[in-house]
Amino acid sequence: MRIGTWIMVAGIFAFLGVAFGAFGAHAFSERFGEYEKGIWQTATFYHLVHAIALFAFAVAGAAIPNAVGWLFSIGILLFSGSLYALALSGVKILGAVTPLGGLAFLAGWIIIARAGFLLSRTGN
């Protein structure tokens, strides 16, 4: 995808992360117990961290492979999405999807580390 598209995707994910964080803190505060609040906070934290990282990836442009954007997007959807659904529904089996999103995050960070290593070898 083009840089502008990734910046747009990052902006949408960041907007949603802030909105979901606000819903968790206010709209669902009466409904959630401590367990659900913890799940929601974890989902929101990883959601926002990776939305910001996705923005940084987009700004870096060609220095970082396109796969990172896809992996971070998939990670947000699977990791944070499954935790949001778990907190809202209480259906524990949804937690089985969460590690797949975590693996997508990890794969994205490994690609970034490798790209940085390769750039450092060229004197950049």
C-alpha positions in Angstrom: 0.0 0.0 0.0 1.0 3.6 -0.4 2.3 5.7 2.5 -0.8 7.8 2.6 -3.0 4.8 2.9 -1.0 3.4 5.8 -1.2 6.9 7.5 -4.9 6.8 7.0 -5.2 3.2 8.5 -3.0 4.3 11.4 -5.2 7.3 12.0 -8.4 5.1 12.0 -6.8 2.6 14.4 -5.6 5.4 16.7 -9.1 7.0 16.7 -10.7 3.7 17.5 -8.2 3.0 20.2 -9.0 6.3 21.9 -12.7 5.8 21.5 -12.6 2.2 22.9 -10.5 3.4 25.8 -13.1 6.1 26.6 -15.9 3.6 26.3 -14.1 1.2 28.6 -13.4 4.0 31.2 -16.9 5.5 31.1 -19.7 3.7 29.3 -18.7 0.2 30.5 -17.3 1.2 33.9 -20.5 0.1 35.7 -20.8 -3.1 33.7 -17.2 -4.3 34.0 -15.7 -6.0 37.0 -12.0 -5.8 37.7 -11.3 -8.7 35.4 -13.0 -7.2 32.4 -11.5 -3.8 33.1 -8.0 -5.4 33.0 -8.7 -7.2 29.8 -10.1 -4.0 28.2 -7.1 -1.9 29.4 -4.7 -4.5 27.9 -6.6 -4.5 24.6 -6.6 -0.7 24.5 -2.9 -0.4 25.4 -1.7 -2.8 22.6 -4.2 -1.3 20.2 -2.9 2.3 20.7 0.8 1.3 20.9 0.6 -0.5 17.5 -1.5 2.2 15.9 1.3 4.7 16.8 3.9 2.2 15.6 1.9 1.8 12.3 2.0 5.6 11.9 5.7 5.6 12.5 6.1 2.8 10.0 4.1 4.7 7.4 6.2 7.8 7.9 9.4 5.8 7.5 8.1 4.7 4.2 10.3 2.5 2.1 12.8 1.8 4.9 10.3 -0.7 6.5 8.8 -3.5 4.5 5.0 -3.3 3.7 4.4 -6.5 5.6 4.8 -4.7 8.9 1.7 -2.6 8.2 -0.3 -5.8 7.5 1.1 -7.6 10.5 0.4 -4.7 12.9 -3.1 -4.3 11.4 -3.8 -8.0 11.8 -2.4 -7.9 15.3 -4.7 -5.1 16.3 -7.7 -6.9 14.9 -6.9 -10.3 16.4 -5.2 -9.4 19.6 -7.1 -6.4 20.7 -10.3 -7.4 18.9 -10.5 -10.7 20.7 -9.8 -9.1 24.1 -12.6 -6.5 23.5 -15.0 -9.3 22.6 -13.9 -11.3 25.6 -14.4 -8.4 28.0 -17.9 -7.6 26.5 -19.2 -11.2 26.2 -17.3 -13.2 28.9 -16.9 -16.0 26.3 -13.5 -17.3 27.3 -12.8 -19.2 24.1 -12.3 -15.9 22.4 -9.0 -15.7 24.3 -7.7 -18.5 22.1 -7.5 -16.0 19.2 -5.5 -13.4 21.2 -2.1 -15.2 20.8 -2.4 -15.2 17.0 -2.6 -11.4 17.1 0.4 -11.4 19.5 2.3 -13.5 17.0 1.5 -10.9 14.2 2.8 -8.1 16.4 6.0 -10.0 17.1 6.5 -10.9 13.5 6.1 -7.2 12.6 8.7 -6.1 15.2 11.2 -8.8 14.0 10.8 -7.4 10.4 11.5 -3.9 11.7 14.6 -5.1 13.6 15.9 -6.9 10.5 15.3 -3.9 8.4 17.2 -1.8 10.9 20.0 -4.3 10.9 20.3 -4.3 7.1 20.2 -0.4 7.1 22.9 -0.3 9.7 25.1 -2.5 7.6 24.9 0.0 4.7 26.0 2.9 6.9 22.5 4.4 7.4 
